[in-house]
Amino acid sequence: MTIGTFNLSGPSPGHSGMPRSASAPLGFHDQDAFAHDALEALAHACLEGLDAAMLHIHAWRDADHGLEDIYIEAVAPCARLLGQWWLDDTLDFAQVTIASSTLQRILHRLSHEFCAPGADHPLGRSVLLATEPQSQHTMGAYMVGEFFRRRGWGVQLATPHDGEEVLGLLRRNWFDAVGLSVSSDRQLKALAVLMPRLRAESPNPQLCVLVGGPLALSRPDAVQALGADLVVGDARETVNLLGHLIAARKV
């Protein structure tokens, strides 16, 4: 099962089954703050609900961990862990749906605060982030979008039916960049057809194309060979790299 895979990068957390008790935050204050036990505790809390999960977020913040680090080092790997538990039959579909929904609710709860710096200092740049066609999993793209908003970008998140819908959005609007998600080899052929059309049909001749998702992470060379400007990994790094790329193209 794919859980919001646009940018949930890095190796999947190790699997050791469900924790015995995870309602109370572990409260690490050092390099172990985001250790596997802490991620398991957050995952279990997400099964209990938003209030239980937010206790862990507050504990990390009380220990002086910033929201960006919490998103990248806790929320994203927790989503991967839930996906691993699904594959291992540790959780059923309903449980994974509940827990992943709680993770996304965490992002919504913190969105205003997280994005405030960008609201105060808009850059005048915009990005279209599209999930896989007909996908119901938007958390990864949503998180990437939050990092863009935090840096002052305008963001449109799309859940398209197909590639034609993405092209329609590009034709009707000006975007500095478009981000796509790909999770399997079978999507490479469709992406190879779509990629040149993105730039040809966009009113922006210098449109930057980002590609994320499981396949982009496992086979970045295959994705870049199709013409992607950036393979999405760490959300914070992606926003920074794209900013430099766009600035360089305008020189």
Secondary structure, DSSP 8 states (H G I E B T S, - for coil): ---S-SS--S---------S--SS-----STTTT-HHHHHHHHHHHHH-HHHHHHHHHHHHHTT--HHHHIIIIIHHHHHHHHHHHHTTSS-HHHHHHHHHHHHHHHHHHHHHHHHHHHHS--S-EEEEE-STT----HHHHHHHHHHHHTT-EEEEE--SSHHHHHHHHHHS--SEEEEE--STHHHHHHHHHHHHHHHHSS-TT-EEEEESHHHHH-HHHHHHTT-SEE--SHHHHHHHHHHHHHHHT-
